[in-house]
């Protein structure tokens, strides 16, 4: 027995097992979770035609982009905003703390106007460069406005012509504030007061930064997925994942013995690498995504089954364990490569043509296929070479093989 080779095998194997036990739970919990796992709000918005604005593809596409900007500035985890048909938009907001306020903000037209005492609109939201929530005087929440160069000139002219008189600032026709102009303001900046809280000022600033909607929007459906339902889905998916892993481990151990143990160790590494890459990519885990992981695990084990079956055939043909394993890997490679490439192509198509959860499934499946090839072809072979080189045993039963009747084990 070569203790050096056996030692390398044991050190690497124990490192993988120990790493899996220590890091799998915190790694899995660090990945962002979708609406179906952590709960949230599902909203269906309906675009409505008005005499001033027609609903067409261009208007709806611009509406989607504006809603995307509004939602993204809320800092939510992987929201989903997508068109449905000719005049509807679906919005999914995972883990949102104040759904009513967010939904109200989504559907608001947010048309900003500055009017003089005669009711003439001098500036609109198109003249804004930026809008930020600010705290002044220690307890007053306001929205600080910064105009474009052209807007700043318009605002300076508006204030210069209305000294001693009020000007009105309106949002969607509702007066937010009507300050009396004390002097001409030439700095290209202004403030909107009236916000009761800093959060309210933040939401108003988001509306102004994202711009006004080109069409009127009405809320057709508002469905809340509670944290309890999300937690229940998560627990069921964890149970399904655990059963799948346990079933695979037992199957590989019973049918392939020592090579099966090696495949199981490589599978642990595969799961850790997959979660680590998802964490690095800041991907969001959904129920379809978990299904993609489980399917890719099956792909990883399928590769090992192909290798070990070819290995058994080569041993039955009279080859030594070492040469049979090398031949098994080389014979299985083409089949493994072909099946994984076709699955990867399907994942790419799903990602580019699909939306929301379908893309999540495509991401986990695609990453899983790539990693499964690495662990099955590289890691499993690497560990098996150490094990066979150590001459730990030449008992065919422990390798799940039968030697030819007329030949002794070599």
N, C-alpha and C positions, 0 to 999 in steps of 0.2 A: 504494500500500500504506500502511495506517495502522500505523505502527510502535508507537504507544502501545497499541493493542488487541492486537497480536501479542505485545508485551512482557508484557502482563498474562497472556495465555494461557500463554506459556512459563514465567513465574515460578511460576504456580500449578501447572502440570503438573510442573515439575521439583521443586517442594516436595513434591508428593504422592509422586513416584517416589523421591526421596531419603529421605523419611520412611519409606516402605515398606522400602527396603533397610536402613536403619539400625535400625528398631525392630521389624520383624515377628518376628524370631527371639527377642529377649528378651521381647517381649510374649506370644508363644505359649508360651514356657517358664514364664512367671509364672502361667499359669492352672492351677488345681488339676486333677489327673488322676484319673480313676476307676479302679476295680479292673481293668478290661480293658486299661488303658494302663500302669499302674505296678505291677501285681501286688498280691497281698494274700491274704485268706482268705475263703472262702465256707462258711458254716456253716448247717446245717438243724437246728433245735431241735424236739423233739417234746414236747408237753405230755402228761403221764401222770396219769391219775386215781388218787387214793388215797382211803382211807376218810375222811380229814379234808378233802379238797379235790376237788371235781368240776371237770371241764374244761367250761366253757361260754363263750359269747361274752364275757360280762362279765369272767370270769377271764382269758381270753386277751388281751383288749384291755388290761387292766391290766398283764398281763405284758409286752406289747409296749412300753407306756409306760415301765415300769421298766427294761427292757433298753435302750431309747433313752437314758434318763438315764445309765445306766452307760457306754454306748458314747460318748456325747457328752463325758463327763467324761474320757475317755481322750485327747481332743484329736485325734481322727482326722479325715482329710479326707473329708467327704461320705460317711459310712457309709450303708448301705441296710438298714433294718429293716422288714419287712413280713410280714403274715400270709399263710399258704398253706393254704387249706382251713379245716377246723374246728379243727385241733389242732396246726398246725405254724407255725413262724416262721423266715423266712429272714433271715440276717444276713450282710452283705458288708462287710468291713473293708479298705479300700484302704491299702496302704503300711504295714501294721502291723509293728512291729519284733519283738514277742514274741507270736506268735499263740497259743502254748500257754497262756500266762498269761491272755491276754484271753479265750480260749474257756472256760477254767476259771471265770473270773469271771462270764461271761455266764450260765452254767447253774446257778450256785450259788444256793440258796434265800435265804441270808443272813438267817436268823432269829436275831436277837440276844436273849439272855436274861440277866438278872441273878438269881441264885438265892442263897438264904440257906443256912445250914449244914444245914437240913433238906431241901433240894432244892426248896423252894417258889419258884416264879417270881414275883418282885416287880416287875420292870421288863422291858419288851421294846423292840424297835426303834421302836415307835410313840411311846415317850416321849422320843425323841431330837429335838433341834432341828437339830444340826449335828455333823459329825465331820470332823476335819482331821488330817493327818499332821504330826507335830512331831518335832523333834530336841532331846533334853534331855541334859545332861551332856556335850555335845560329840560323843557317839558312839552314843547309844541312841535308836532310832526307836520312837516310840509313836504311838498315835492318841488325840488329845484329843477328848473327848465333851462336848457341851453339851446339857443336858436342857431340855425344856419346863418351864413353871412347875409343872405337875402332876407331871412326871417328877422335877424337882428335889426336890419335897417327898417323893416316894416314896423317892428315893435317900438323902435326909437321914435319913428314918425307918429305912431299911434299915441304914445304917452306925451309927446311934445304938444300935440293938438288937443289933448284932453286934460291939461293941468287943472286941478280943482274939481274935476268931474270923474264919475266912476266909469270904469270899463268892466265888462263882464267876461268871465271865463266859463265856458259851458262845455259839458261832456254829454254827448247824445241829447242835446237840447236842454239839459238840466244845468242850472246855474250852480257852479261849484263855489265861486267867490266873486264879489264885485268890489274890488278895492278902489279907493279914491286916489287918483294920481297926484302925487305931491310935486314931482319934478320929472323931467324927461329922463328916461333910462336908456343909456347908450351902450351898456356893456354887453348886450346880447344875451342877458340872463333875466329870469323872472322866477317867482315862486307862486305855488298854488297852496293856499292854506285851507283849513277846514277838515283835515283828516283827524279822526278821533284818536287813532292809535298809529304806532309806527308800522304795524303790519298792514293797515289800511292804506297808508301812504305808499308802502312797497308795492301793493297790488295795483294802485293807480299808476305808479311809475312804470310798471311792467306793461300795462295797457297802452300807455303813451309811447313807450319805446318800440313796442311791436307794431304800432300803427293801427289804423281803423280797418274794420272788415269791409270788403267791397259789396257785400250783400247782407241782408237781414238773416239772422240765425235764430231758430227756435229749438228748444229742447224737446225731443220726441220721446226719449226714454232715458231714465236715470236709475240704474240698478247698482246696488252696493253689494260687493262680495265681502262679507265680514271676515275678520281675522280668524274666527273660529272655524269657518268653512275652509279658509286657506290652510290653517293648521291641520285640519283633518285630511285635506288632500296631501299635504306634505308628509304626514305620518304614514298614510297609505302607500305613498311612493317610496318612502324609506323601507317599509316592510317588503314591498315588491322587490326593491333593489337587493335587500338582504337575502330574501329567498332565492333570487336569481344567482347571487354570488355563492351562497351555500350549496345550491344544487349543482353548480358548475364545479365547485371544489370536490364534492363527493363523487361526481361522475368521473372527473379526471383521475382522482385517486384510485377508484375501483377499477377502471379500465386500463390505466397506464402506469400505476404505481409510482416509482421514483420519477420518471419523466412527467407524470401528472403533477407531482409535488412541485417540480421545477416550473411547469406551466402556471400553476397557481401563484407561485411567488412572482413570476413575471406579470401576472394579472394584477396583483396588488400594486406593483410599480406603475402599471398602465393607468389604473384608476387615479393614483396620486398625480401623475403627470397631466392627465386630462383635466382634473380640477385645478391644478396649478396654472395651466395655460388659460383656462377660463377666467381664473382670478386675475391673471396678468392682462388679459384682453378686456377686462371689465365687462364681461358678458353677463347676461341675465338668465337665470335658470328658471324654466317653466316646466309644467308637467310634460308637454311634448318634448322638451329638452331632455328630461330624465328618461323618457322613452327612447330617445336617440342614444343616450349613454348605454342603456341596457342592450339595445340592438347592436351597438358597436362592440360591447363586451362579447356578445355571441359571435361576432365576426372575428374577434381576437382568438377565441377558443377554437373556432372552426379552423383557423390557420394551424393551430397546434395539433388538432386532430389529424389534419392532412399530413403534417410532418411525421407524427408518430405512427400513423398507419403505413406510410412508406417505409419508415424505419423497421417496423415489424416484418414487412414483406422482404426487405433486404436481409434481415437476420435469417428468415426462413429460407432464403436463397443461398445461405452459407457464408455470408460476410461476418466479420467481427463486429462487435458492438460499436466501436469507434468509426469504422468505415461505413457501417450501415447508417449511423446517425448522419454522417456527412452526406451520404447519398440521399437520405430521406429529405434533408433540407434542400438539396439542389433539385430533386424531382418535384418537390411541392412548391417551389418558388414560383414557377410560371402560373400554376393554378391560383395560388394566393394573390399574385400580382394582378391577374386578370379579374378575379372576383372583386377585389378591393378597388380597382380603378373604375369598374362599372358602377359600383356603389358610390364612389366619390363623384363621378359625373352626375349621378342622380341627385346627390346632395347639393352640388353647385347649381343645378337647374332649379331645385326647390328654393334655394337661397335667393336667386335673382328674380324668380317669378312669384315667389310666395310673399306673404306678409305676416307680421306679428309672430304668433306661436309657431307657424310653419317654418319661418326662418330660424327660430330657436332650435327646432328639431334638426334642421339642415346643418347648423353650426356644430352641434354636439356630435352628430353623425359623421360629418366630414372630418372633424378633429379626431374622433375616435378611430376612424378607418386608417388615418395616417399613423397614429400612435400604435394601433394594433399591428401594423406591418413592422414597425420598429421593435416592439416588444417580442413578437412572435419570431421574427427572423433573426434579430440581433441579440436581444437579452436572453431568450431561451437557449439559443445556440451557444452563447457565451458561457452560461452556467452549466449546460450539459457537457461542454468540452472540459471544464474543470473537473466535473464529477467523473467522467469517463477516464480522464487522465490520471485520476487518483487511484484507479483500480480498487475502489471501495468494495465492489462485489461483481462477480461475473454470473451471478444467479439470474437466469433468463426470466424467472417468475417475477423478480423484483423490478424488471424493466418491462413487464407486460408482454414478453415475447416467448416464443417456443423455438428452440433450436431444431435443426433438421435431425431426424431420427438417427441417421448414420454418422452424425458428426458430434463430437463433444464440444462443449462450450469453449470458445477460444478466448 
